[in-house]
């Protein structure tokens, strides 16, 4: 067998549509012998690394999302010696994890006894614990922290109340509106800002943030900002309808935190009950996640991560909570319509093109809002029909008949008698949806083909398959927003 | 596409979990079904397809290996080859997909597709249960007609022992 990417990769190369968006996904048809191995299991069938990728360092680390391709193998193998371990590494192995390199870490992709589909279903029916310690946890401090983040992101950081979070993105300083990385920004008490960025973008983000902080501090003598990373800390996501019950059972009652009042996008500090009457230190618990389910993300000092995770597993018991890996994390987030940087977003994508206009508050939608690319983004926010610049491409959801469409598959106009087939864009993520039993995908299409219900074709293995533009999330989100 | 959900249900209790828990007995079971008993020549490709050739060298059966099926995980979709199509060795003739990955099925030798295993359209999970079973109810992909070119192509393929060593080598690399 060969990676099925080969066909789509080749057809992508044949495509005449050469916008910068597609350079990231069109890939060289190099040797495509399948490597069926532990590495192969990790593969979420994505195209080979672009030969001239717009993103350099970080993409090499995303071996999880690599195809089953021998040409990539040596990249992962040679880097495996340098891979870092999260605090939960041994616990993963003890639970039968299959480990793969991802974002520079040994990460679990799935566990013995549960296939990706089963783990996915378990998360939607009960709850799962995901180790996301590979992600980069950053703390911004200093009198200029909020204003600094308002320069590099389109978010209203100044007005963010303590213990509230917002989805955001780091924007390129060149003013193009392109996204450096997507992130969650949380205001902590005491003027601190907690910013979580992608593991696969670590090196790029570090360079970007160091440069931007230096530039800011040089310009703002009285509004300095500094940043530190929580090196080695654990970050654990508890996701699913049973997540609240599981956490409640582990929560120290004297903490005074009422989970019923900890709504989506809110956070709190609380201690967890550990084995042997011990208590954890106060942990930052944020309600939210990357599955579309109710859930929490818990930031934990390195030396407590194992104890806290075991406490959560014990609090729920195997009927309510299981470990889940990157495999189901990917299919869950796709059903929830959430972007994966390096696939659905890249340095050339603007928030408007990515369908993320909603992360920009009303008061920051003008050209003089003061963040990088504000003029470009403000113009894009107004459609052409209303006198604005609009956008040429838009991220959409697709439901595809017949075969699953994967990253790189071409989206074309519906094949009809006497009509020329036009390339509209490409799929950026796709898989068979375990919840819906349909093939779902997201990708970019030309403006005008982005409305829900628009009929298009997606080319899989050289054949057009009927697809319909579909509103996301594909599976309704179940965030806790109160009753 | 209801078949995806159906398949997930089918394979949930028995399929992959059994495969993962007792890989050794599974391999033996698959062998007992078909390979050694009735077919003198089962050959494997480096891309993890197998082909059985009949004693008269005129017909064959194609499938994917136990090793490949296990590496793919729960198969939720199989794109079957086109009946009647004449293909060269190495041609992509179909695909096997799990939630997380997709892999082409390539023709192990030059041949003509005479019949495809329609069972896999409704029960793609059969690939995980009995990938090397060429009988009714098995996970075979296609039956083919073979000519002299095809028989010659066969020489380049691995026998059972060589394939076992090949996959062991692949596993070691990781």
Interface residues (C-beta under 8 A of the other chain):
Chain A: X1 X2 X3 X4 X5 X6 X7 X33 X34 X35 X36 X37 X38 X39 X40 X41 X43 X44 X45 X67 X68 X73 X77 X110 X112 X113 X114 X115 X116 X117 X118 X120 X121 X327 X330 X331 X401 X403 X404 X406 X431 X432 X433 X434 X436 X437 X438 X439 X461
Chain B: X1 X2 X3 X4 X5 X6 X8 X11 X12 X15 X16 X17 X20 X21 X46 X47 X48 X49 X64 X67 X68 X71 X72 X73 X74 X76 X77 X79 X92 X95 X96 X97 X98 X99 X100 X101 X102 X103 X104 X105 X106 X167 X170 X171 X173 X174
